[in-house]
Amino acid sequence: MSSLLVRVTNKDLNTKINFLELSTNNTYHGGTWEDQTWIGASTKDDEKSWQWTDGTPFDYSHWEPGEPSSPGIENCIQIWTAKESDGRASAGEFNDERCQQILPYFICKKCLCKIKIIIWIVLKNVLCQK
């Protein structure tokens, strides 16, 4: 069964995903890399437009102040699950990051299509399965 990095489409879902990650992780790491989780959006055109990994338009965002930044370098999105150590970002805010950056968590969306259910899974150090 395949899964994709989660698509965040509205504030309510953003809050639920953040709560899901916090309840799974259950530890605050002082606003470090351990408090960041990959979600499924990226850009290929220097941040002019973003797209979700499932191909749908990027029509909701909750960027931390000053983001997105570093066009052409930071082309993937992670979500903060705790307040950033320098106080700039809050839980639930998006940050663009280098796609090669190693983050400990991934939030995946899996469709159990035969029974018409979509579930979200928090994975640590494991990619979503294709």
N, C-alpha and C positions, 0 to 999 in steps of 0.2 A: 504494500500500500504506500502510495507516495505522499509527500508532504512538502510544503513550501514555507519559507520564512513568512511570518504573519504580516498581513496588510492591515494597517490601522486606519479606519475610515471615518471615525468620529470621536468626540471627546469621551463619550461613555465607554466605548471600546478601549480607548487609550487608558482610561482609569482601570478597567477590568484587567487589561494585560499587565499593567504596572503592579496591580495587587497580586495577580497570579505569580509574577516573577518574585515579588517580595516574599510571598508566603512559601514559595519553593526554596528560595535562597536562605531566607530567615536570618540573615546576618547583614549588618551595616559595616562596610569596609572603609568608612571615612571619605567617601566620594572619590574613590580610585577606580582603576580598570575593573575591579571586581563588582562595581556597582553599575556596570553598563551591559546592555544586552542587544544583540543584533536583531533588527526587524528587517522586513523585506522590501527595501527601496534602494534604488541606485540611480545614478545619472551617467550619461555617456557624452554629454555636451557641455562640460565646464559649468555645471549647475544651473543651466538655463531652464531645463525641465527635468523632472524626476519621474520615475515610473516604478510601480510595484513589480515584484518578481513574477506575479501571475499575469503580467501584461496589462493590467488595468491602469487607468489614469491616476495620477497622484493628486487627489482632490481634497485631502485633509493634511494639515501639518500642525505641529506644535513645537516650533523651533525654540531652542534656548536663545537668549539675547546674543546677537552678533553672529548667529549661524543662519544659513550655511556659510562656510568660509573655505578658503584654500581651493579655488576652482582648479580642476584637473588633477588634484592630489587626493582630496578627500571626497570620494564618489559613492560611498555607501552610508547608510544611516543606522545609528544605534540609538537606543532610548536609555535615559538615565533612570535608574530605579531607586536612587537616593540623591540627596543634595550633593552637588559637586563640592570638593574640598575647598575650592576658592570662593564658594558661595555664588558663582555665576549661574549655574543651572539648578533646577529643581527636579524632583522626581516626576517622570512622565514627559519631560522635554526631550526633543530630538536634537541630535548632534550629528553632523557629517564627520566621517572618519575614513581613513585609508582602508580600502577593502581588504588589504592584507593584514591589518591589525588583528592580533589574536585577542579575542574577548572570551570569557569563560562561558557565557550563556547565549543560547539561540532560542527564540520563541517561534515554534513551528505551528502551522495550521494544517490539519489533516481532515480530509473529507471522508466520512463513512457514507458514501453516496447511496449505497443500496438501502440504508435505513434513514437517509436524509438528515444526517447529523454532522456538524463540523465541530471538531475539538481543537483546543490549543494545548500544546505540550511545551514545557520548558526543559531544554536539554542542556546539560553541562558538558563542555568539551566534546560535543558530538554534533555533526552537521545534520540538517534535516535530510531525510532520505528521499531520493528520487524514485 
